[in-house]
Amino acid sequence: MKSQLLYYCLIAPISRLPYWMIYGVSNVLYVVLYQWIGYRKKVVRKNIERVFADHTPAWRLQLERDFYRHFCDLICETVKQFHISQSDAEQRMKHLNTAVFAPFAQKGQSVIIAGGHMGNWELWGVSAALAIPHEIIGVYKRLSDPFFDQKLRSSRGKWGTKLVATKEIAQYLKDHVNDLKATVLAIDQSPANPQKAYWTSFLGQETACYFGPEKLAQEWNMPIVYGHIVKTKRGHYETTYELVCEHPQQMGYGQIIELLNQKLEADILAHPHLWLWSHKRWKHSRTN
């Protein structure tokens, strides 16, 4: 009941506001989350300090502020997506170089789309099916609240994106082996079990990575496409697709993971405020 009240009394009304009002809400939210509550400020500050230790405190503080402004925009834009129109979605998230998918679609070969928590990945998730010839399969962590889990699936899937829970993706791929699909995987989440992780250097930090993208790509011979997301102006984004690995079964151990992390690292260094610094990316060490 609390979930329904929150959705119908707050989230749904806000989602119907025009964009100029949405960003007014975001401006207020910035004051509340950053200046008053300090939501995850210690995590954000620690992450920024460890990655950009060579920069001045003033530079790091400005990055911190820029991140929170973008983060509040992201929250409000995600709420807006519950009632976003198709024309707005297509206008606000441009998909560039989608021709990279054409050769694989023509021969009925499924692919993996890899990326990080850059820009507005939620807007990407709801709009990707409008631009890519493959069926979009988003791998996600199921929400504990059934009501909001259903709302999330409905919102993202309004134009064709299908969400499959992380624990179910292996079986899903087996059951739909002949379907033309693009399985979407985030590469910057912290793995639950560091003992089974692939370890590498990422942003100058010893980092545990999910091995899933490489494992699935090689097991099912799925080429990997990386999506570079940038913010062109407030509320507007572009995703440019790049083929990273056409023949995954010819790659050695860890090579695919390394290539993907290099792409994401370059994106973060180019547009640091667009990454999710509030995530506890380095909570594991090899001795955990």
C-alpha positions, 0 to 999 in steps of 0.5 A: 500500500505504501508503494502505491501511495508513493507512486500515485500521489507523488511519482505519477503527478511529477512524471506528468509535469512539463520538462521546464518544471521537472528541472525546477524540481531537480534544482530543489532536489539538489539543495535537499540531497546535496546541501541539506541531507548530504546523500552519500556525500562521504562515498562520492567524496572518497571515490573522487579523491582516490581517483583524482588525488592529483587534482586540487581540492577546488577541482574535486569539489566542483566535480562533486557539485557537478555530479550531484546536479547531474544526479538530481537531473537523472532522478527527475528524468527517470521519474518523467519516463513513466509518462514520456512520449515516444517523440520525446524519448527519440528526441532526448536520446539520440542513437548514433552509428546503429549501422554497427548492428546491421551485419549481425541482424542480417545473419541472425546473430545476437550481440551483447551491448556493454556500457557503464552507468554514464549519462542517463542509462534509464533513458537509454533503456527505454529508447534503445528498442526504437533504434536497434534492430535486435530485441533489447534484453536488459539484465537487471537486479529484481527490485524487492518491492513487487509493485515498483518492480512491475512499474520499472519493467512496464516503463522500460518495456513500453517500446520493446525492451525486455528485462530479465533478472540477473539470476535468470539470464543464463536460462533465458539465453538457453531458452531463446537461443534462436531469437535475435537479441541484444543482451545489455550488461553494465560493466561497472557494478561491484560483484557480490563475490570478489573471489569469483571476480576478474581483477584489473586496474580501473581508474588507477584502482585495483578493481573487481569486475563481473566476468559475465560479459566475457563469459556470455560472449564466448559461450554464445559467440556474441559480438560485443558492442560498447555504448558511449553515452554523453550529455549534449545539454540538459535533458539531452543525450547521445549514445554512439555505438562501437564494435569492440569484439566481433569474434569473442571466441578468439579472445584470450582470458580477460581480454574482453573485460580489459577492452570494455574497461578501457572504453568506460575509463576513457568516457569517465575521464572525458566526462567525469560528472556523468558517472555514478560516483555514489556507487561503492565501486571499490568496496572489495579487495582481493583479501575479502 
